[in-house]
Amino acid sequence: MTHPTELAPLIVSIMILLPAVVIDFRSRRIPNVLCVVGFLAGAGLHGLMTGWGGVAASCVAGVVVLAVMFPLFVIGWFGAGDVKLVAAMGAVAGSVTDAAAILATVFIAGGLLALLMSLYHRGPKQTFWNFHIPVNLVVVNRHTADCPDASIPLVLPYSLAIAGGSVFVLTMNVFGAG
């Protein structure tokens, strides 16, 4: 039987992620207040459950996620709000192991989201070109002039991938193999 404290990280994550997804879809932004509240709620929750060691583990998990995601923000692959929201979910997860699992599932969910949105908005031919462009630029050193709309980025509501990955991992911790 599941103990109520095992459900707490999942419930806290849902309370943070639902408004983040809705706001991200509407404005393509994730408010700092949600990220800060999420991070503090994660640290506080683990502090209540396991004491100061839980606070420390939660903060370390969030900072590790932030350290992994920050370079991806710098090169333009993620928005700042996305990075901060994933860091908050790392703190809610409470351990570096669970935070790493969240990162992995967020990356997988994000890749699937990008593929599906590209197929929907641009069609199969343009989607092929979008995945073909990095190979041409890096391996073949060709230009993208023959690819229409190659320079127009597809803006993703990445909070959806963050929510999917985070809820999946935290649900598995409660009900699955976690």
GROMACS elastic network, one bead per residue, 0.5 to 0.9 nm:
[ bonds ]
;  ai    aj funct       b0    kb
    2     5     6  0.83943   500
    2     6     6  0.66729   500
    2     7     6  0.76511   500
    2   174     6  0.69726   500
    2   175     6  0.76062   500
    3     6     6  0.54689   500
    3     7     6  0.71408   500
    3   174     6  0.88440   500
    4     7     6  0.52983   500
    4     8     6  0.66929   500
    5     8     6  0.51522   500
    5     9     6  0.79477   500
    5    49     6  0.73300   500
    6     9     6  0.69542   500
    6    10     6  0.79811   500
    6   173     6  0.80281   500
    6   174     6  0.59800   500
    7    10     6  0.53978   500
    7    11     6  0.61912   500
    7    12     6  0.86905   500
    7   170     6  0.85068   500
    7   171     6  0.83340   500
    7   173     6  0.89764   500
    7   174     6  0.64199   500
    8    11     6  0.51080   500
    8    12     6  0.60538   500
    8    13     6  0.84916   500
    8    45     6  0.76308   500
    9    12     6  0.51133   500
    9    13     6  0.60189   500
    9    14     6  0.85914   500
    9    42     6  0.71818   500
    9    45     6  0.75097   500
    9    46     6  0.84929   500
    9    92     6  0.57631   500
    9    93     6  0.64189   500
    9    94     6  0.82783   500
    9   170     6  0.70166   500
   10    13     6  0.51736   500
   10    14     6  0.62632   500
   10    15     6  0.86872   500
   10    92     6  0.82551   500
   10    93     6  0.83928   500
   10   166     6  0.85094   500
   10   167     6  0.65998   500
   10   170     6  0.54960   500
   10   171     6  0.65514   500
   10   173     6  0.89339   500
   10   174     6  0.81347   500
   11    14     6  0.52079   500
   11    15     6  0.62328   500
   11    16     6  0.87956   500
   12    15     6  0.50734   500
   12    16     6  0.63722   500
   12    17     6  0.85681   500
   12    38     6  0.76653   500
   12    41     6  0.73599   500
   12    42     6  0.75576   500
   12    45     6  0.86642   500
   12    92     6  0.73588   500
   13    16     6  0.52035   500
   13    17     6  0.58495   500
   13    18     6  0.84300   500
   13    38     6  0.73884   500
   13    42     6  0.84202   500
   13    88     6  0.87991   500
   13    89     6  0.67097   500
   13    92     6  0.66869   500
   13    93     6  0.85636   500
   13   163     6  0.81767   500
   13   166     6  0.75474   500
   13   167     6  0.71640   500
   13   170     6  0.84554   500
   14    18     6  0.57983   500
   14    19     6  0.87467   500
   14   163     6  0.78332   500
   14   166     6  0.89763   500
   14   167     6  0.72653   500
   15    18     6  0.59402   500
   15    19     6  0.73349   500
   15    38     6  0.87320   500
   16    19     6  0.62110   500
   16    20     6  0.64488   500
   16    21     6  0.89898   500
   16    34     6  0.62990   500
   16    35     6  0.78546   500
   16    37     6  0.79176   500
   16    38     6  0.60376   500
   16    85     6  0.88917   500
   16    89     6  0.88578   500
   17    21     6  0.60187   500
   17    22     6  0.85889   500
   17    34     6  0.84015   500
   17    38     6  0.87874   500
   17    85     6  0.83593   500
   17    89     6  0.88483   500
   17   159     6  0.75839   500
   17   160     6  0.84845   500
   17   162     6  0.81271   500
   17   163     6  0.58022   500
   17   166     6  0.89437   500
   17   167     6  0.89459   500
   18    21     6  0.53519   500
   18    22     6  0.63649   500
   18    23     6  0.86834   500
   18   163     6  0.78810   500
   19    22     6  0.50930   500
   19    23     6  0.59777   500
   19    24     6  0.83093   500
   19    30     6  0.89550   500
   19    34     6  0.81452   500
   20    23     6  0.52589   500
   20    24     6  0.58827   500
   20    25     6  0.85166   500
   20    29     6  0.83950   500
   20    30     6  0.57822   500
   20    31     6  0.73976   500
   20    34     6  0.70069   500
   20    35     6  0.87024   500
   20    85     6  0.83454   500
   20   159     6  0.66361   500
   20   160     6  0.86907   500
   20   163     6  0.87406   500
   21    24     6  0.50343   500
   21    25     6  0.60940   500
   21    26     6  0.86153   500
   21    30     6  0.79689   500
   21   157     6  0.75748   500
   21   158     6  0.83420   500
   21   159     6  0.52885   500
   21   160     6  0.58646   500
   21   162     6  0.89197   500
   21   163     6  0.75558   500
   22    25     6  0.52870   500
   22    26     6  0.63448   500
   22    27     6  0.86918   500
   22   159     6  0.88565   500
   23    26     6  0.51140   500
   23    27     6  0.58944   500
   23    28     6  0.71199   500
   23    29     6  0.66697   500
   23    30     6  0.64798   500
   23    31     6  0.79802   500
   24    27     6  0.53587   500
   24    30     6  0.55395   500
   24    31     6  0.86086   500
   24   157     6  0.59109   500
   24   158     6  0.79886   500
   24   159     6  0.66172   500
   24   160     6  0.85410   500
   25    28     6  0.56913   500
   25    29     6  0.80128   500
   25   156     6  0.88977   500
   25   157     6  0.58763   500
   25   159     6  0.84071   500
   25   160     6  0.87290   500
   26    29     6  0.80781   500
   27    30     6  0.81803   500
   28   155     6  0.82060   500
   28   156     6  0.81293   500
   28   157     6  0.63475   500
   28   158     6  0.89172   500
   29    79     6  0.84018   500
   29    80     6  0.89010   500
   29    81     6  0.65441   500
   29    82     6  0.84929   500
   29   157     6  0.85271   500
   30    33     6  0.86286   500
   30    34     6  0.74200   500
   30    35     6  0.78752   500
   30    80     6  0.84326   500
   30    82     6  0.70117   500
   30    84     6  0.87284   500
   30    85     6  0.77081   500
   30   159     6  0.79468   500
   31    34     6  0.56052   500
   31    35     6  0.69029   500
   31    81     6  0.68764   500
   32    35     6  0.51322   500
   32    36     6  0.61107   500
   32    37     6  0.84503   500
   32    81     6  0.69197   500
   32    84     6  0.77257   500
   32    85     6  0.84896   500
   33    36     6  0.51525   500
   33    37     6  0.59146   500
   33    38     6  0.83072   500
   34    37     6  0.51609   500
   34    38     6  0.58994   500
   34    39     6  0.85327   500
   34    85     6  0.77176   500
   34    88     6  0.87263   500
   35    38     6  0.50263   500
   35    39     6  0.61327   500
   35    40     6  0.85956   500
   35    81     6  0.76968   500
   35    84     6  0.57872   500
   35    85     6  0.50787   500
   35    86     6  0.83890   500
   35    87     6  0.79259   500
   35    88     6  0.56733   500
   35    89     6  0.85807   500
   36    39     6  0.51443   500
   36    40     6  0.61109   500
   36    41     6  0.83346   500
   36    84     6  0.80821   500
   36    85     6  0.84644   500
   36    88     6  0.71030   500
   37    40     6  0.51696   500
   37    41     6  0.57688   500
   37    42     6  0.83790   500
   37    88     6  0.81128   500
   38    41     6  0.50490   500
   38    42     6  0.60485   500
   38    43     6  0.86119   500
   38    85     6  0.77309   500
   38    87     6  0.88632   500
   38    88     6  0.51217   500
   38    89     6  0.69872   500
   38    91     6  0.77168   500
   38    92     6  0.69943   500
   39    42     6  0.52011   500
   39    43     6  0.63066   500
   39    44     6  0.85722   500
   39    58     6  0.84616   500
   39    59     6  0.78075   500
   39    62     6  0.72361   500
   39    84     6  0.87826   500
   39    85     6  0.83615   500
   39    87     6  0.72019   500
   39    89     6  0.70590   500
   39    90     6  0.79664   500
   39    91     6  0.54212   500
   39    92     6  0.65809   500
   40    43     6  0.50944   500
   40    44     6  0.59001   500
   40    45     6  0.83101   500
   40    59     6  0.86688   500
   40    88     6  0.79383   500
   40    91     6  0.78551   500
   40    92     6  0.84667   500
   41    44     6  0.50146   500
   41    45     6  0.57972   500
   41    46     6  0.84803   500
   41    88     6  0.86535   500
   41    91     6  0.81971   500
   41    92     6  0.70143   500
   42    45     6  0.51215   500
   42    46     6  0.62341   500
   42    47     6  0.84344   500
   42    55     6  0.81350   500
   42    58     6  0.65819   500
   42    59     6  0.82461   500
   42    62     6  0.89940   500
   42    88     6  0.72592   500
   42    89     6  0.76484   500
   42    90     6  0.81904   500
   42    93     6  0.71426   500
   42    94     6  0.68327   500
   43    46     6  0.53648   500
   43    47     6  0.60353   500
   43    48     6  0.86801   500
   43    54     6  0.71252   500
   43    56     6  0.75807   500
   43    57     6  0.81441   500
   43    58     6  0.51915   500
   43    59     6  0.61423   500
   43    91     6  0.60474   500
   43    92     6  0.67633   500
   43    94     6  0.73317   500
   44    48     6  0.61605   500
   44    49     6  0.86154   500
   44    54     6  0.83889   500
   44    55     6  0.64431   500
   44    58     6  0.86712   500
   45    48     6  0.51707   500
   45    49     6  0.62865   500
   45    50     6  0.86748   500
   45    54     6  0.82178   500
   45    55     6  0.79426   500
   45    58     6  0.89602   500
   45    92     6  0.76902   500
   45    94     6  0.87705   500
   46    50     6  0.58454   500
   46    51     6  0.70189   500
   46    52     6  0.82571   500
   46    53     6  0.82780   500
   46    55     6  0.56167   500
   46    56     6  0.87826   500
   46    57     6  0.81892   500
   46    58     6  0.66733   500
   46    91     6  0.87609   500
   46    92     6  0.78402   500
   46    93     6  0.88261   500
   46    94     6  0.64547   500
   47    50     6  0.54120   500
   47    52     6  0.54660   500
   47    53     6  0.71042   500
   47    56     6  0.82217   500
   47    58     6  0.84261   500
   48    51     6  0.57592   500
   48    52     6  0.84112   500
   48    54     6  0.78806   500
   48    55     6  0.84143   500
   49    54     6  0.71529   500
   50    53     6  0.64688   500
   50    54     6  0.50524   500
   50    55     6  0.79766   500
   51    54     6  0.54048   500
   51    55     6  0.67230   500
   51    56     6  0.89783   500
   52    56     6  0.62053   500
   52    57     6  0.85667   500
   53    56     6  0.50874   500
   53    57     6  0.60776   500
   53    58     6  0.84617   500
   54    57     6  0.50727   500
   54    58     6  0.59428   500
   54    59     6  0.84613   500
   54    94     6  0.70100   500
   54    95     6  0.84817   500
   55    58     6  0.51720   500
   55    59     6  0.61308   500
   55    60     6  0.85580   500
   55    91     6  0.87944   500
   55    94     6  0.80097   500
   56    59     6  0.51870   500
   56    60     6  0.60659   500
   56    61     6  0.85536   500
   56    94     6  0.88095   500
   57    60     6  0.51109   500
   57    61     6  0.61055   500
   57    62     6  0.86520   500
   57    91     6  0.80594   500
   57    94     6  0.59182   500
   57    95     6  0.56006   500
   57    96     6  0.74317   500
   58    61     6  0.51393   500
   58    62     6  0.62879   500
   58    63     6  0.86765   500
   58    90     6  0.72374   500
   58    92     6  0.67266   500
   58    93     6  0.70565   500
   58    95     6  0.57922   500
   58    96     6  0.79127   500
   59    62     6  0.51213   500
   59    63     6  0.61066   500
   59    64     6  0.85165   500
   59    90     6  0.82443   500
   59    91     6  0.56244   500
   59    92     6  0.89802   500
   59    94     6  0.75942   500
   59    95     6  0.86452   500
   60    63     6  0.51081   500
   60    64     6  0.59988   500
   60    65     6  0.85822   500
   60    90     6  0.86502   500
   60    91     6  0.75463   500
   60    94     6  0.83450   500
   60    95     6  0.76066   500
   60    96     6  0.70613   500
   61    64     6  0.51924   500
   61    65     6  0.63182   500
   61    66     6  0.86513   500
   61    87     6  0.77883   500
   61    89     6  0.89440   500
   61    90     6  0.52844   500
   61    91     6  0.54942   500
   61    92     6  0.86089   500
   61    93     6  0.76474   500
   61    94     6  0.62209   500
   61    95     6  0.52906   500
   61    97     6  0.80276   500
   61    98     6  0.81804   500
   61    99     6  0.59110   500
   61   100     6  0.83206   500
   62    65     6  0.52256   500
   62    66     6  0.62043   500
   62    67     6  0.86830   500
   62    84     6  0.89813   500
   62    86     6  0.79367   500
   62    88     6  0.59151   500
   62    89     6  0.71197   500
   62    92     6  0.79264   500
   62    93     6  0.84614   500
   62    94     6  0.79657   500
   62    95     6  0.84984   500
   62    96     6  0.79540   500
   62    99     6  0.73747   500
   63    67     6  0.60570   500
   63    68     6  0.86074   500
   63    87     6  0.65584   500
   63    88     6  0.88730   500
   63    90     6  0.79621   500
   63    91     6  0.79554   500
   64    67     6  0.50303   500
   64    68     6  0.62697   500
   64    69     6  0.86323   500
   64    87     6  0.78087   500
   64    90     6  0.80869   500
   64    96     6  0.72382   500
   64    99     6  0.81907   500
   64   100     6  0.86816   500
   65    68     6  0.51363   500
   65    69     6  0.60831   500
   65    70     6  0.84408   500
   65    83     6  0.82097   500
   65    84     6  0.89244   500
   65    86     6  0.69100   500
   65    87     6  0.51356   500
   65    88     6  0.86087   500
   65    89     6  0.87751   500
   65    90     6  0.62240   500
   65    91     6  0.87020   500
   65    96     6  0.82701   500
   65    99     6  0.67807   500
   65   100     6  0.74171   500
   65   103     6  0.73312   500
   66    69     6  0.51458   500
   66    70     6  0.57732   500
   66    83     6  0.64529   500
   66    84     6  0.68698   500
   66    86     6  0.74993   500
   66    87     6  0.51178   500
   66    88     6  0.87051   500
   66    90     6  0.85787   500
   67    70     6  0.54409   500
   67    71     6  0.74808   500
   67    87     6  0.87808   500
   68    71     6  0.67538   500
   68    72     6  0.76808   500
   68   103     6  0.89332   500
   69    72     6  0.52796   500
   69    73     6  0.64770   500
   69    74     6  0.89324   500
   69    78     6  0.79953   500
   69    82     6  0.88814   500
   69    83     6  0.57506   500
   69    84     6  0.86645   500
   69    86     6  0.82122   500
   69    87     6  0.82197   500
   69   103     6  0.88799   500
   70    73     6  0.50286   500
   70    74     6  0.62844   500
   70    75     6  0.88656   500
   70    78     6  0.85622   500
   70    80     6  0.82122   500
   70    83     6  0.66800   500
   70    84     6  0.89791   500
   71    75     6  0.63702   500
   71    76     6  0.86118   500
   71    77     6  0.88714   500
   72    75     6  0.53492   500
   72    76     6  0.62958   500
   72    77     6  0.53345   500
   72    78     6  0.59895   500
   72    79     6  0.87398   500
   72    83     6  0.85298   500
   73    77     6  0.56180   500
   73    79     6  0.58452   500
   73    80     6  0.63108   500
   73    82     6  0.86699   500
   73    83     6  0.70568   500
   74    77     6  0.76763   500
   74    78     6  0.80874   500
   74    79     6  0.88967   500
   74    80     6  0.89499   500
   75    78     6  0.80795   500
   76    79     6  0.70522   500
   78    81     6  0.82477   500
   78    82     6  0.62592   500
   78    83     6  0.67541   500
   78   158     6  0.81544   500
   79    82     6  0.52406   500
   79    83     6  0.64920   500
   79    84     6  0.88520   500
   79   158     6  0.86225   500
   80    83     6  0.51724   500
   80    84     6  0.62673   500
   80    85     6  0.85962   500
   81    84     6  0.51260   500
   81    85     6  0.59900   500
   81    86     6  0.85761   500
   81   159     6  0.87311   500
   82    85     6  0.51408   500
   82    86     6  0.62187   500
   82    87     6  0.85871   500
   82   157     6  0.89824   500
   82   158     6  0.66045   500
   82   159     6  0.64263   500
   82   162     6  0.78047   500
   83    86     6  0.53453   500
   83    87     6  0.62457   500
   83    88     6  0.87130   500
   84    88     6  0.61794   500
   84    89     6  0.86884   500
   85    88     6  0.50038   500
   85    89     6  0.62939   500
   85    90     6  0.86554   500
   85   159     6  0.77889   500
   85   162     6  0.77027   500
   86    90     6  0.62071   500
   86    91     6  0.87301   500
   86    99     6  0.87564   500
   86   102     6  0.81589   500
   86   103     6  0.75504   500
   86   106     6  0.84156   500
   86   159     6  0.86694   500
   86   162     6  0.64527   500
   86   163     6  0.88998   500
   86   166     6  0.82912   500
   87    91     6  0.64166   500
   87    92     6  0.87101   500
   87    99     6  0.83868   500
   88    91     6  0.50698   500
   88    92     6  0.62524   500
   88    93     6  0.86207   500
   89    93     6  0.60339   500
   89    94     6  0.85866   500
   89    99     6  0.73532   500
   89   102     6  0.77956   500
   89   162     6  0.83717   500
   89   163     6  0.88833   500
   89   166     6  0.66717   500
   90    93     6  0.50255   500
   90    94     6  0.64707   500
   90    95     6  0.73880   500
   90    96     6  0.74570   500
   90    98     6  0.73476   500
   90   100     6  0.78932   500
   90   102     6  0.71935   500
   90   103     6  0.82322   500
   90   166     6  0.85267   500
   91    94     6  0.51071   500
   91    95     6  0.74640   500
   91    96     6  0.87839   500
   91    99     6  0.75387   500
   92    95     6  0.85202   500
   92    99     6  0.85234   500
   93    96     6  0.80937   500
   93    97     6  0.87467   500
   93    98     6  0.57308   500
   93    99     6  0.58635   500
   93   102     6  0.81637   500
   93   166     6  0.82914   500
   93   169     6  0.86229   500
   93   170     6  0.70123   500
   94    97     6  0.86477   500
   94    98     6  0.70634   500
   94    99     6  0.72932   500
   95    98     6  0.53477   500
   95    99     6  0.60590   500
   95   100     6  0.85396   500
   96   100     6  0.59742   500
   96   101     6  0.85421   500
   97   100     6  0.51733   500
   97   101     6  0.63531   500
   97   102     6  0.87364   500
   98   102     6  0.62034   500
   98   103     6  0.86440   500
   98   169     6  0.73288   500
   98   170     6  0.80651   500
   98   173     6  0.85965   500
   98   178     6  0.88687   500
   99   103     6  0.62069   500
   99   104     6  0.86752   500
   99   166     6  0.86627   500
   99   169     6  0.88858   500
  100   104     6  0.62077   500
  100   105     6  0.86590   500
  101   104     6  0.51248   500
  101   105     6  0.62181   500
  101   106     6  0.84532   500
  101   165     6  0.84177   500
  101   166     6  0.84842   500
  101   169     6  0.66672   500
  102   105     6  0.52228   500
  102   106     6  0.59083   500
  102   107     6  0.85197   500
  102   162     6  0.80983   500
  102   165     6  0.56484   500
  102   166     6  0.52389   500
  102   167     6  0.85234   500
  102   168     6  0.81235   500
  102   169     6  0.59973   500
  102   170     6  0.82981   500
  103   106     6  0.50615   500
  103   107     6  0.61505   500
  103   108     6  0.86514   500
  103   162     6  0.83793   500
  103   165     6  0.75372   500
  103   166     6  0.81458   500
  104   107     6  0.52384   500
  104   108     6  0.63192   500
  104   109     6  0.86260   500
  104   165     6  0.78541   500
  105   108     6  0.50110   500
  105   109     6  0.59322   500
  105   110     6  0.82774   500
  105   161     6  0.82753   500
  105   162     6  0.82406   500
  105   164     6  0.79403   500
  105   166     6  0.74319   500
  105   168     6  0.79194   500
  105   169     6  0.76508   500
  106   109     6  0.50550   500
  106   110     6  0.58244   500
  106   111     6  0.84621   500
  106   158     6  0.89172   500
  106   161     6  0.54700   500
  106   162     6  0.51569   500
  106   163     6  0.79145   500
  106   164     6  0.70849   500
  106   166     6  0.70398   500
  107   111     6  0.61163   500
  107   112     6  0.86490   500
  107   161     6  0.76704   500
  107   162     6  0.83292   500
  107   165     6  0.80555   500
  108   111     6  0.51681   500
  108   112     6  0.63370   500
  108   113     6  0.85763   500
  108   161     6  0.81975   500
  108   165     6  0.80380   500
  109   112     6  0.51531   500
  109   113     6  0.60399   500
  109   114     6  0.85733   500
  109   160     6  0.84183   500
  109   161     6  0.50021   500
  109   162     6  0.76806   500
  109   164     6  0.69146   500
  109   165     6  0.64066   500
  110   114     6  0.60281   500
  110   115     6  0.85189   500
  110   156     6  0.86253   500
  110   158     6  0.66097   500
  110   160     6  0.81321   500
  110   161     6  0.50088   500
  110   162     6  0.76700   500
  110   165     6  0.87751   500
  111   114     6  0.51049   500
  111   115     6  0.61801   500
  111   116     6  0.86062   500
  111   161     6  0.86035   500
  112   115     6  0.51060   500
  112   116     6  0.60927   500
  112   117     6  0.84808   500
  112   161     6  0.86314   500
  113   116     6  0.52014   500
  113   117     6  0.59831   500
  113   118     6  0.83708   500
  113   156     6  0.77775   500
  113   157     6  0.88702   500
  113   158     6  0.80815   500
  113   160     6  0.83520   500
  113   161     6  0.69722   500
  114   117     6  0.52319   500
  114   118     6  0.59469   500
  114   119     6  0.84704   500
  114   154     6  0.81290   500
  114   155     6  0.89303   500
  114   156     6  0.68923   500
  114   158     6  0.89146   500
  115   118     6  0.51813   500
  115   119     6  0.61113   500
  115   120     6  0.85594   500
  115   127     6  0.75391   500
  116   119     6  0.51287   500
  116   120     6  0.60822   500
  116   121     6  0.85497   500
  117   120     6  0.50089   500
  117   121     6  0.58939   500
  117   122     6  0.79782   500
  117   154     6  0.80912   500
  117   156     6  0.78085   500
  118   121     6  0.52538   500
  118   122     6  0.53274   500
  118   123     6  0.67007   500
  118   124     6  0.79828   500
  118   126     6  0.78561   500
  118   127     6  0.56366   500
  118   130     6  0.85339   500
  118   154     6  0.72462   500
  119   122     6  0.54963   500
  119   124     6  0.54700   500
  119   125     6  0.85566   500
  119   126     6  0.79382   500
  119   127     6  0.58857   500
  119   128     6  0.89921   500
  120   123     6  0.58137   500
  120   124     6  0.83693   500
  121   127     6  0.89905   500
  121   154     6  0.86480   500
  122   125     6  0.76373   500
  122   126     6  0.55030   500
  122   127     6  0.62691   500
  123   126     6  0.57421   500
  123   127     6  0.60926   500
  123   128     6  0.86762   500
  124   127     6  0.50120   500
  124   128     6  0.60595   500
  124   129     6  0.86741   500
  125   128     6  0.51764   500
  125   129     6  0.64173   500
  125   130     6  0.87790   500
  126   130     6  0.61443   500
  126   131     6  0.87715   500
  126   147     6  0.78915   500
  126   148     6  0.76822   500
  126   149     6  0.80904   500
  126   150     6  0.81419   500
  127   130     6  0.50263   500
  127   131     6  0.64662   500
  127   132     6  0.84669   500
  128   131     6  0.53564   500
  128   132     6  0.59585   500
  128   133     6  0.86387   500
  129   133     6  0.58833   500
  129   147     6  0.66338   500
  129   148     6  0.86804   500
  129   150     6  0.75311   500
  130   133     6  0.54548   500
  130   134     6  0.77651   500
  130   147     6  0.84963   500
  130   150     6  0.65133   500
  131   134     6  0.65518   500
  131   135     6  0.76212   500
  132   135     6  0.54506   500
  132   136     6  0.63806   500
  132   137     6  0.88443   500
  133   136     6  0.50903   500
  133   137     6  0.61249   500
  133   138     6  0.85402   500
  133   142     6  0.86293   500
  133   143     6  0.82956   500
  133   144     6  0.66596   500
  133   147     6  0.83606   500
  133   150     6  0.77848   500
  134   137     6  0.50843   500
  134   138     6  0.59134   500
  134   139     6  0.79661   500
  135   138     6  0.53243   500
  135   139     6  0.53287   500
  135   140     6  0.67908   500
  135   141     6  0.82169   500
  135   142     6  0.89457   500
  136   139     6  0.55950   500
  136   141     6  0.55719   500
  136   142     6  0.52664   500
  136   143     6  0.72291   500
  136   144     6  0.79282   500
  137   140     6  0.60121   500
  137   142     6  0.53262   500
  137   143     6  0.64779   500
  137   144     6  0.79015   500
  138   141     6  0.54872   500
  138   142     6  0.81416   500
  139   142     6  0.83560   500
  142   145     6  0.89512   500
  143   146     6  0.77100   500
  143   147     6  0.88457   500
  144   147     6  0.53406   500
  144   148     6  0.81601   500
  144   150     6  0.66696   500
  144   151     6  0.83460   500
  145   148     6  0.72492   500
  145   150     6  0.80122   500
  146   150     6  0.88118   500
  147   150     6  0.56216   500
  147   151     6  0.88892   500
  148   151     6  0.82041   500
  149   152     6  0.53785   500
  149   153     6  0.84587   500
  150   153     6  0.76612   500
  155   158     6  0.85400   500
  156   159     6  0.84643   500
  156   160     6  0.88162   500
  157   160     6  0.61253   500
  157   161     6  0.79370   500
  158   161     6  0.52723   500
  158   162     6  0.63494   500
  158   163     6  0.86128   500
  159   163     6  0.59180   500
  159   164     6  0.84163   500
  160   163     6  0.50818   500
  160   164     6  0.60931   500
  160   165     6  0.85625   500
  161   164     6  0.50275   500
  161   165     6  0.59934   500
  161   166     6  0.83286   500
  162   165     6  0.53075   500
  162   166     6  0.59156   500
  162   167     6  0.83491   500
  163   166     6  0.52329   500
  163   167     6  0.58653   500
  163   168     6  0.82366   500
  164   167     6  0.54235   500
  164   168     6  0.59682   500
  164   169     6  0.86704   500
  165   168     6  0.51745   500
  165   169     6  0.62975   500
  165   170     6  0.86459   500
  166   169     6  0.53654   500
  166   170     6  0.61222   500
  166   171     6  0.83759   500
  167   170     6  0.51546   500
  167   171     6  0.57654   500
  167   172     6  0.83685   500
  168   171     6  0.51729   500
  168   172     6  0.61404   500
  168   173     6  0.86601   500
  169   172     6  0.50984   500
  169   173     6  0.62585   500
  169   174     6  0.88593   500
  169   178     6  0.79891   500
  170   174     6  0.64884   500
  170   175     6  0.87435   500
  170   178     6  0.81047   500
  171   174     6  0.51636   500
  171   175     6  0.59258   500
  171   176     6  0.70436   500
  171   178     6  0.83499   500
  172   175     6  0.52569   500
  172   177     6  0.59007   500
  172   178     6  0.53443   500
  173   176     6  0.58523   500
  173   177     6  0.63655   500
  174   177     6  0.81011   500
  174   178     6  0.65332   500
  175   178     6  0.74789   500
